[in-house]
Amino acid sequence: MPFVSVKIAGEPASPAQKSALQSGLTELMGRVMRKVPTLTAVAIEQIASSDWTIGAAPVSSRAAHIDVKVTQGTNSPAEMARFVKEAHALLKATLGELPEATYVVIHEIPAVAWGYGGLTQEARRQQLASV
């Protein structure tokens, strides 16, 4: 049940680019991070160039950032490193040249503080263990 947030500054992403990012990131979450694709949410936000700076200077063309939230302890360091690499490559392949300061961040959230459908991940684990 990961949540992926993509922020793009500068030239707006086209509907085809947004779709490619949403499907590509969903696929990566399944293949690399072992997450269930049907529970993977991807949100894309467009930000004005004047609202995004790198080194205190507004971006001149386009910039992007990916934030991912997953349950703590469900991925290895190697899986996370591979995801960062492949997600960055997806951004560049989809959006074109990006600044070096293009980040992919994975946040690991404790199972007691993260959930969906009204249940935390910890509650889901306990339910499965009691069956």
Chimera marker file (.cmm) of the C-alpha trace (Angstrom):
<marker_set name="trace">
<marker id="1" x="0.000" y="0.000" z="0.000" r="1" g="1" b="0" radius="0.5"/>
<marker id="2" x="2.649" y="2.475" z="-0.981" r="1" g="1" b="0" radius="0.5"/>
<marker id="3" x="1.982" y="6.096" z="-1.771" r="1" g="1" b="0" radius="0.5"/>
<marker id="4" x="4.096" y="7.776" z="-4.439" r="1" g="1" b="0" radius="0.5"/>
<marker id="5" x="4.091" y="11.553" z="-4.829" r="1" g="1" b="0" radius="0.5"/>
<marker id="6" x="5.672" y="13.140" z="-7.894" r="1" g="1" b="0" radius="0.5"/>
<marker id="7" x="6.239" y="16.878" z="-8.063" r="1" g="1" b="0" radius="0.5"/>
<marker id="8" x="7.163" y="18.544" z="-11.339" r="1" g="1" b="0" radius="0.5"/>
<marker id="9" x="8.227" y="22.171" z="-11.747" r="1" g="1" b="0" radius="0.5"/>
<marker id="10" x="8.568" y="24.121" z="-14.957" r="1" g="1" b="0" radius="0.5"/>
<marker id="11" x="7.087" y="22.953" z="-18.218" r="1" g="1" b="0" radius="0.5"/>
<marker id="12" x="3.886" y="21.062" z="-17.383" r="1" g="1" b="0" radius="0.5"/>
<marker id="13" x="3.884" y="17.331" z="-17.965" r="1" g="1" b="0" radius="0.5"/>
<marker id="14" x="1.602" y="16.216" z="-20.782" r="1" g="1" b="0" radius="0.5"/>
<marker id="15" x="-1.212" y="13.737" z="-20.101" r="1" g="1" b="0" radius="0.5"/>
<marker id="16" x="0.903" y="11.040" z="-21.819" r="1" g="1" b="0" radius="0.5"/>
<marker id="17" x="3.909" y="11.846" z="-19.603" r="1" g="1" b="0" radius="0.5"/>
<marker id="18" x="1.749" y="11.736" z="-16.467" r="1" g="1" b="0" radius="0.5"/>
<marker id="19" x="0.308" y="8.394" z="-17.514" r="1" g="1" b="0" radius="0.5"/>
<marker id="20" x="3.790" y="7.014" z="-18.253" r="1" g="1" b="0" radius="0.5"/>
<marker id="21" x="5.012" y="8.092" z="-14.810" r="1" g="1" b="0" radius="0.5"/>
<marker id="22" x="1.959" y="6.662" z="-13.050" r="1" g="1" b="0" radius="0.5"/>
<marker id="23" x="2.139" y="3.296" z="-14.804" r="1" g="1" b="0" radius="0.5"/>
<marker id="24" x="5.945" y="3.161" z="-14.659" r="1" g="1" b="0" radius="0.5"/>
<marker id="25" x="6.123" y="3.943" z="-10.945" r="1" g="1" b="0" radius="0.5"/>
<marker id="26" x="3.350" y="1.451" z="-10.176" r="1" g="1" b="0" radius="0.5"/>
<marker id="27" x="5.271" y="-1.204" z="-12.112" r="1" g="1" b="0" radius="0.5"/>
<marker id="28" x="8.523" y="-0.359" z="-10.297" r="1" g="1" b="0" radius="0.5"/>
<marker id="29" x="6.821" y="-0.541" z="-6.915" r="1" g="1" b="0" radius="0.5"/>
<marker id="30" x="5.622" y="-4.042" z="-7.782" r="1" g="1" b="0" radius="0.5"/>
<marker id="31" x="8.741" y="-5.377" z="-9.481" r="1" g="1" b="0" radius="0.5"/>
<marker id="32" x="11.480" y="-3.752" z="-7.393" r="1" g="1" b="0" radius="0.5"/>
<marker id="33" x="9.833" y="-3.033" z="-4.028" r="1" g="1" b="0" radius="0.5"/>
<marker id="34" x="7.481" y="-6.090" z="-3.989" r="1" g="1" b="0" radius="0.5"/>
<marker id="35" x="4.345" y="-3.980" z="-3.401" r="1" g="1" b="0" radius="0.5"/>
<marker id="36" x="0.845" y="-4.840" z="-4.585" r="1" g="1" b="0" radius="0.5"/>
<marker id="37" x="0.175" y="-2.784" z="-7.740" r="1" g="1" b="0" radius="0.5"/>
<marker id="38" x="-3.581" y="-2.544" z="-7.080" r="1" g="1" b="0" radius="0.5"/>
<marker id="39" x="-2.806" y="-0.868" z="-3.725" r="1" g="1" b="0" radius="0.5"/>
<marker id="40" x="-0.177" y="1.525" z="-5.111" r="1" g="1" b="0" radius="0.5"/>
<marker id="41" x="-1.291" y="5.159" z="-5.313" r="1" g="1" b="0" radius="0.5"/>
<marker id="42" x="0.580" y="7.681" z="-7.473" r="1" g="1" b="0" radius="0.5"/>
<marker id="43" x="-0.182" y="11.417" z="-7.315" r="1" g="1" b="0" radius="0.5"/>
<marker id="44" x="1.374" y="13.994" z="-9.638" r="1" g="1" b="0" radius="0.5"/>
<marker id="45" x="1.505" y="17.689" z="-8.759" r="1" g="1" b="0" radius="0.5"/>
<marker id="46" x="2.580" y="20.542" z="-11.005" r="1" g="1" b="0" radius="0.5"/>
<marker id="47" x="4.499" y="23.389" z="-9.350" r="1" g="1" b="0" radius="0.5"/>
<marker id="48" x="5.274" y="26.806" z="-10.813" r="1" g="1" b="0" radius="0.5"/>
<marker id="49" x="8.938" y="27.340" z="-11.717" r="1" g="1" b="0" radius="0.5"/>
<marker id="50" x="9.030" y="30.398" z="-9.461" r="1" g="1" b="0" radius="0.5"/>
<marker id="51" x="8.028" y="28.201" z="-6.497" r="1" g="1" b="0" radius="0.5"/>
<marker id="52" x="10.949" y="25.749" z="-6.925" r="1" g="1" b="0" radius="0.5"/>
<marker id="53" x="14.554" y="26.733" z="-6.476" r="1" g="1" b="0" radius="0.5"/>
<marker id="54" x="17.838" y="24.855" z="-6.640" r="1" g="1" b="0" radius="0.5"/>
<marker id="55" x="20.722" y="26.679" z="-5.014" r="1" g="1" b="0" radius="0.5"/>
<marker id="56" x="18.314" y="29.585" z="-4.354" r="1" g="1" b="0" radius="0.5"/>
<marker id="57" x="17.750" y="30.055" z="-8.105" r="1" g="1" b="0" radius="0.5"/>
<marker id="58" x="14.383" y="29.280" z="-9.732" r="1" g="1" b="0" radius="0.5"/>
<marker id="59" x="14.476" y="26.270" z="-12.045" r="1" g="1" b="0" radius="0.5"/>
<marker id="60" x="15.021" y="27.370" z="-15.615" r="1" g="1" b="0" radius="0.5"/>
<marker id="61" x="13.415" y="24.503" z="-17.495" r="1" g="1" b="0" radius="0.5"/>
<marker id="62" x="12.014" y="21.549" z="-15.562" r="1" g="1" b="0" radius="0.5"/>
<marker id="63" x="12.663" y="19.839" z="-12.224" r="1" g="1" b="0" radius="0.5"/>
<marker id="64" x="11.137" y="16.793" z="-10.550" r="1" g="1" b="0" radius="0.5"/>
<marker id="65" x="11.037" y="14.997" z="-7.208" r="1" g="1" b="0" radius="0.5"/>
<marker id="66" x="9.645" y="11.619" z="-6.108" r="1" g="1" b="0" radius="0.5"/>
<marker id="67" x="8.563" y="10.871" z="-2.524" r="1" g="1" b="0" radius="0.5"/>
<marker id="68" x="7.601" y="7.289" z="-1.653" r="1" g="1" b="0" radius="0.5"/>
<marker id="69" x="6.022" y="6.054" z="1.567" r="1" g="1" b="0" radius="0.5"/>
<marker id="70" x="6.249" y="2.353" z="2.484" r="1" g="1" b="0" radius="0.5"/>
<marker id="71" x="5.948" y="0.313" z="5.655" r="1" g="1" b="0" radius="0.5"/>
<marker id="72" x="9.183" y="0.258" z="7.646" r="1" g="1" b="0" radius="0.5"/>
<marker id="73" x="11.274" y="-2.871" z="7.303" r="1" g="1" b="0" radius="0.5"/>
<marker id="74" x="9.536" y="-4.264" z="4.225" r="1" g="1" b="0" radius="0.5"/>
<marker id="75" x="12.383" y="-3.538" z="1.786" r="1" g="1" b="0" radius="0.5"/>
<marker id="76" x="16.095" y="-4.220" z="1.811" r="1" g="1" b="0" radius="0.5"/>
<marker id="77" x="18.703" y="-1.516" z="1.236" r="1" g="1" b="0" radius="0.5"/>
<marker id="78" x="19.459" y="-3.127" z="-2.151" r="1" g="1" b="0" radius="0.5"/>
<marker id="79" x="15.794" y="-2.924" z="-3.195" r="1" g="1" b="0" radius="0.5"/>
<marker id="80" x="15.600" y="0.715" z="-2.173" r="1" g="1" b="0" radius="0.5"/>
<marker id="81" x="18.830" y="1.574" z="-4.000" r="1" g="1" b="0" radius="0.5"/>
<marker id="82" x="17.567" y="-0.159" z="-7.130" r="1" g="1" b="0" radius="0.5"/>
<marker id="83" x="14.246" y="1.687" z="-6.899" r="1" g="1" b="0" radius="0.5"/>
<marker id="84" x="16.002" y="5.063" z="-6.546" r="1" g="1" b="0" radius="0.5"/>
<marker id="85" x="18.133" y="4.306" z="-9.610" r="1" g="1" b="0" radius="0.5"/>
<marker id="86" x="15.276" y="3.028" z="-11.773" r="1" g="1" b="0" radius="0.5"/>
<marker id="87" x="12.806" y="5.732" z="-10.692" r="1" g="1" b="0" radius="0.5"/>
<marker id="88" x="15.364" y="8.434" z="-11.524" r="1" g="1" b="0" radius="0.5"/>
<marker id="89" x="15.909" y="6.837" z="-14.941" r="1" g="1" b="0" radius="0.5"/>
<marker id="90" x="12.124" y="6.772" z="-15.486" r="1" g="1" b="0" radius="0.5"/>
<marker id="91" x="11.881" y="10.489" z="-14.661" r="1" g="1" b="0" radius="0.5"/>
<marker id="92" x="14.617" y="11.351" z="-17.172" r="1" g="1" b="0" radius="0.5"/>
<marker id="93" x="13.241" y="9.055" z="-19.876" r="1" g="1" b="0" radius="0.5"/>
<marker id="94" x="9.760" y="10.525" z="-19.449" r="1" g="1" b="0" radius="0.5"/>
<marker id="95" x="10.467" y="14.206" z="-18.780" r="1" g="1" b="0" radius="0.5"/>
<marker id="96" x="13.820" y="14.738" z="-20.490" r="1" g="1" b="0" radius="0.5"/>
<marker id="97" x="16.933" y="16.316" z="-19.025" r="1" g="1" b="0" radius="0.5"/>
<marker id="98" x="16.633" y="17.211" z="-15.348" r="1" g="1" b="0" radius="0.5"/>
<marker id="99" x="18.921" y="19.003" z="-12.870" r="1" g="1" b="0" radius="0.5"/>
<marker id="100" x="21.449" y="16.906" z="-10.950" r="1" g="1" b="0" radius="0.5"/>
<marker id="101" x="19.494" y="17.835" z="-7.797" r="1" g="1" b="0" radius="0.5"/>
<marker id="102" x="16.625" y="15.526" z="-8.773" r="1" g="1" b="0" radius="0.5"/>
<marker id="103" x="15.737" y="13.468" z="-5.729" r="1" g="1" b="0" radius="0.5"/>
<marker id="104" x="13.967" y="10.166" z="-5.145" r="1" g="1" b="0" radius="0.5"/>
<marker id="105" x="13.198" y="9.733" z="-1.442" r="1" g="1" b="0" radius="0.5"/>
<marker id="106" x="11.850" y="6.626" z="0.263" r="1" g="1" b="0" radius="0.5"/>
<marker id="107" x="10.214" y="7.167" z="3.659" r="1" g="1" b="0" radius="0.5"/>
<marker id="108" x="9.800" y="4.097" z="5.828" r="1" g="1" b="0" radius="0.5"/>
<marker id="109" x="6.782" y="4.547" z="8.096" r="1" g="1" b="0" radius="0.5"/>
<marker id="110" x="6.306" y="2.357" z="11.218" r="1" g="1" b="0" radius="0.5"/>
<marker id="111" x="3.519" y="-0.217" z="10.779" r="1" g="1" b="0" radius="0.5"/>
<marker id="112" x="1.607" y="1.258" z="13.742" r="1" g="1" b="0" radius="0.5"/>
<marker id="113" x="1.480" y="4.678" z="12.030" r="1" g="1" b="0" radius="0.5"/>
<marker id="114" x="0.560" y="3.662" z="8.493" r="1" g="1" b="0" radius="0.5"/>
<marker id="115" x="-2.434" y="1.945" z="7.029" r="1" g="1" b="0" radius="0.5"/>
<marker id="116" x="-5.326" y="1.899" z="4.612" r="1" g="1" b="0" radius="0.5"/>
<marker id="117" x="-8.987" y="1.001" z="4.686" r="1" g="1" b="0" radius="0.5"/>
<marker id="118" x="-9.168" y="2.066" z="8.346" r="1" g="1" b="0" radius="0.5"/>
<marker id="119" x="-6.562" y="-0.420" z="9.602" r="1" g="1" b="0" radius="0.5"/>
<marker id="120" x="-2.887" y="0.071" z="10.360" r="1" g="1" b="0" radius="0.5"/>
<marker id="121" x="-0.368" y="-2.275" z="8.803" r="1" g="1" b="0" radius="0.5"/>
<marker id="122" x="0.331" y="-3.624" z="12.290" r="1" g="1" b="0" radius="0.5"/>
<marker id="123" x="-3.375" y="-4.445" z="12.786" r="1" g="1" b="0" radius="0.5"/>
<marker id="124" x="-3.367" y="-6.250" z="9.435" r="1" g="1" b="0" radius="0.5"/>
<marker id="125" x="-0.316" y="-8.280" z="10.503" r="1" g="1" b="0" radius="0.5"/>
<marker id="126" x="-2.021" y="-9.217" z="13.770" r="1" g="1" b="0" radius="0.5"/>
<marker id="127" x="-5.176" y="-10.288" z="11.915" r="1" g="1" b="0" radius="0.5"/>
<marker id="128" x="-3.147" y="-12.530" z="9.593" r="1" g="1" b="0" radius="0.5"/>
<marker id="129" x="-1.243" y="-14.025" z="12.541" r="1" g="1" b="0" radius="0.5"/>
<marker id="130" x="-4.454" y="-14.935" z="14.373" r="1" g="1" b="0" radius="0.5"/>
<marker id="131" x="-5.954" y="-16.808" z="11.403" r="1" g="1" b="0" radius="0.5"/>
<link id1="1" id2="2" r="1" g="1" b="0" radius="0.2"/>
<link id1="2" id2="3" r="1" g="1" b="0" radius="0.2"/>
<link id1="3" id2="4" r="1" g="1" b="0" radius="0.2"/>
<link id1="4" id2="5" r="1" g="1" b="0" radius="0.2"/>
<link id1="5" id2="6" r="1" g="1" b="0" radius="0.2"/>
<link id1="6" id2="7" r="1" g="1" b="0" radius="0.2"/>
<link id1="7" id2="8" r="1" g="1" b="0" radius="0.2"/>
<link id1="8" id2="9" r="1" g="1" b="0" radius="0.2"/>
<link id1="9" id2="10" r="1" g="1" b="0" radius="0.2"/>
<link id1="10" id2="11" r="1" g="1" b="0" radius="0.2"/>
<link id1="11" id2="12" r="1" g="1" b="0" radius="0.2"/>
<link id1="12" id2="13" r="1" g="1" b="0" radius="0.2"/>
<link id1="13" id2="14" r="1" g="1" b="0" radius="0.2"/>
<link id1="14" id2="15" r="1" g="1" b="0" radius="0.2"/>
<link id1="15" id2="16" r="1" g="1" b="0" radius="0.2"/>
<link id1="16" id2="17" r="1" g="1" b="0" radius="0.2"/>
<link id1="17" id2="18" r="1" g="1" b="0" radius="0.2"/>
<link id1="18" id2="19" r="1" g="1" b="0" radius="0.2"/>
<link id1="19" id2="20" r="1" g="1" b="0" radius="0.2"/>
<link id1="20" id2="21" r="1" g="1" b="0" radius="0.2"/>
<link id1="21" id2="22" r="1" g="1" b="0" radius="0.2"/>
<link id1="22" id2="23" r="1" g="1" b="0" radius="0.2"/>
<link id1="23" id2="24" r="1" g="1" b="0" radius="0.2"/>
<link id1="24" id2="25" r="1" g="1" b="0" radius="0.2"/>
<link id1="25" id2="26" r="1" g="1" b="0" radius="0.2"/>
<link id1="26" id2="27" r="1" g="1" b="0" radius="0.2"/>
<link id1="27" id2="28" r="1" g="1" b="0" radius="0.2"/>
<link id1="28" id2="29" r="1" g="1" b="0" radius="0.2"/>
<link id1="29" id2="30" r="1" g="1" b="0" radius="0.2"/>
<link id1="30" id2="31" r="1" g="1" b="0" radius="0.2"/>
<link id1="31" id2="32" r="1" g="1" b="0" radius="0.2"/>
<link id1="32" id2="33" r="1" g="1" b="0" radius="0.2"/>
<link id1="33" id2="34" r="1" g="1" b="0" radius="0.2"/>
<link id1="34" id2="35" r="1" g="1" b="0" radius="0.2"/>
<link id1="35" id2="36" r="1" g="1" b="0" radius="0.2"/>
<link id1="36" id2="37" r="1" g="1" b="0" radius="0.2"/>
<link id1="37" id2="38" r="1" g="1" b="0" radius="0.2"/>
<link id1="38" id2="39" r="1" g="1" b="0" radius="0.2"/>
<link id1="39" id2="40" r="1" g="1" b="0" radius="0.2"/>
<link id1="40" id2="41" r="1" g="1" b="0" radius="0.2"/>
<link id1="41" id2="42" r="1" g="1" b="0" radius="0.2"/>
<link id1="42" id2="43" r="1" g="1" b="0" radius="0.2"/>
<link id1="43" id2="44" r="1" g="1" b="0" radius="0.2"/>
<link id1="44" id2="45" r="1" g="1" b="0" radius="0.2"/>
<link id1="45" id2="46" r="1" g="1" b="0" radius="0.2"/>
<link id1="46" id2="47" r="1" g="1" b="0" radius="0.2"/>
<link id1="47" id2="48" r="1" g="1" b="0" radius="0.2"/>
<link id1="48" id2="49" r="1" g="1" b="0" radius="0.2"/>
<link id1="49" id2="50" r="1" g="1" b="0" radius="0.2"/>
<link id1="50" id2="51" r="1" g="1" b="0" radius="0.2"/>
<link id1="51" id2="52" r="1" g="1" b="0" radius="0.2"/>
<link id1="52" id2="53" r="1" g="1" b="0" radius="0.2"/>
<link id1="53" id2="54" r="1" g="1" b="0" radius="0.2"/>
<link id1="54" id2="55" r="1" g="1" b="0" radius="0.2"/>
<link id1="55" id2="56" r="1" g="1" b="0" radius="0.2"/>
<link id1="56" id2="57" r="1" g="1" b="0" radius="0.2"/>
<link id1="57" id2="58" r="1" g="1" b="0" radius="0.2"/>
<link id1="58" id2="59" r="1" g="1" b="0" radius="0.2"/>
<link id1="59" id2="60" r="1" g="1" b="0" radius="0.2"/>
<link id1="60" id2="61" r="1" g="1" b="0" radius="0.2"/>
<link id1="61" id2="62" r="1" g="1" b="0" radius="0.2"/>
<link id1="62" id2="63" r="1" g="1" b="0" radius="0.2"/>
<link id1="63" id2="64" r="1" g="1" b="0" radius="0.2"/>
<link id1="64" id2="65" r="1" g="1" b="0" radius="0.2"/>
<link id1="65" id2="66" r="1" g="1" b="0" radius="0.2"/>
<link id1="66" id2="67" r="1" g="1" b="0" radius="0.2"/>
<link id1="67" id2="68" r="1" g="1" b="0" radius="0.2"/>
<link id1="68" id2="69" r="1" g="1" b="0" radius="0.2"/>
<link id1="69" id2="70" r="1" g="1" b="0" radius="0.2"/>
<link id1="70" id2="71" r="1" g="1" b="0" radius="0.2"/>
<link id1="71" id2="72" r="1" g="1" b="0" radius="0.2"/>
<link id1="72" id2="73" r="1" g="1" b="0" radius="0.2"/>
<link id1="73" id2="74" r="1" g="1" b="0" radius="0.2"/>
<link id1="74" id2="75" r="1" g="1" b="0" radius="0.2"/>
<link id1="75" id2="76" r="1" g="1" b="0" radius="0.2"/>
<link id1="76" id2="77" r="1" g="1" b="0" radius="0.2"/>
<link id1="77" id2="78" r="1" g="1" b="0" radius="0.2"/>
<link id1="78" id2="79" r="1" g="1" b="0" radius="0.2"/>
<link id1="79" id2="80" r="1" g="1" b="0" radius="0.2"/>
<link id1="80" id2="81" r="1" g="1" b="0" radius="0.2"/>
<link id1="81" id2="82" r="1" g="1" b="0" radius="0.2"/>
<link id1="82" id2="83" r="1" g="1" b="0" radius="0.2"/>
<link id1="83" id2="84" r="1" g="1" b="0" radius="0.2"/>
<link id1="84" id2="85" r="1" g="1" b="0" radius="0.2"/>
<link id1="85" id2="86" r="1" g="1" b="0" radius="0.2"/>
<link id1="86" id2="87" r="1" g="1" b="0" radius="0.2"/>
<link id1="87" id2="88" r="1" g="1" b="0" radius="0.2"/>
<link id1="88" id2="89" r="1" g="1" b="0" radius="0.2"/>
<link id1="89" id2="90" r="1" g="1" b="0" radius="0.2"/>
<link id1="90" id2="91" r="1" g="1" b="0" radius="0.2"/>
<link id1="91" id2="92" r="1" g="1" b="0" radius="0.2"/>
<link id1="92" id2="93" r="1" g="1" b="0" radius="0.2"/>
<link id1="93" id2="94" r="1" g="1" b="0" radius="0.2"/>
<link id1="94" id2="95" r="1" g="1" b="0" radius="0.2"/>
<link id1="95" id2="96" r="1" g="1" b="0" radius="0.2"/>
<link id1="96" id2="97" r="1" g="1" b="0" radius="0.2"/>
<link id1="97" id2="98" r="1" g="1" b="0" radius="0.2"/>
<link id1="98" id2="99" r="1" g="1" b="0" radius="0.2"/>
<link id1="99" id2="100" r="1" g="1" b="0" radius="0.2"/>
<link id1="100" id2="101" r="1" g="1" b="0" radius="0.2"/>
<link id1="101" id2="102" r="1" g="1" b="0" radius="0.2"/>
<link id1="102" id2="103" r="1" g="1" b="0" radius="0.2"/>
<link id1="103" id2="104" r="1" g="1" b="0" radius="0.2"/>
<link id1="104" id2="105" r="1" g="1" b="0" radius="0.2"/>
<link id1="105" id2="106" r="1" g="1" b="0" radius="0.2"/>
<link id1="106" id2="107" r="1" g="1" b="0" radius="0.2"/>
<link id1="107" id2="108" r="1" g="1" b="0" radius="0.2"/>
<link id1="108" id2="109" r="1" g="1" b="0" radius="0.2"/>
<link id1="109" id2="110" r="1" g="1" b="0" radius="0.2"/>
<link id1="110" id2="111" r="1" g="1" b="0" radius="0.2"/>
<link id1="111" id2="112" r="1" g="1" b="0" radius="0.2"/>
<link id1="112" id2="113" r="1" g="1" b="0" radius="0.2"/>
<link id1="113" id2="114" r="1" g="1" b="0" radius="0.2"/>
<link id1="114" id2="115" r="1" g="1" b="0" radius="0.2"/>
<link id1="115" id2="116" r="1" g="1" b="0" radius="0.2"/>
<link id1="116" id2="117" r="1" g="1" b="0" radius="0.2"/>
<link id1="117" id2="118" r="1" g="1" b="0" radius="0.2"/>
<link id1="118" id2="119" r="1" g="1" b="0" radius="0.2"/>
<link id1="119" id2="120" r="1" g="1" b="0" radius="0.2"/>
<link id1="120" id2="121" r="1" g="1" b="0" radius="0.2"/>
<link id1="121" id2="122" r="1" g="1" b="0" radius="0.2"/>
<link id1="122" id2="123" r="1" g="1" b="0" radius="0.2"/>
<link id1="123" id2="124" r="1" g="1" b="0" radius="0.2"/>
<link id1="124" id2="125" r="1" g="1" b="0" radius="0.2"/>
<link id1="125" id2="126" r="1" g="1" b="0" radius="0.2"/>
<link id1="126" id2="127" r="1" g="1" b="0" radius="0.2"/>
<link id1="127" id2="128" r="1" g="1" b="0" radius="0.2"/>
<link id1="128" id2="129" r="1" g="1" b="0" radius="0.2"/>
<link id1="129" id2="130" r="1" g="1" b="0" radius="0.2"/>
<link id1="130" id2="131" r="1" g="1" b="0" radius="0.2"/>
</marker_set>
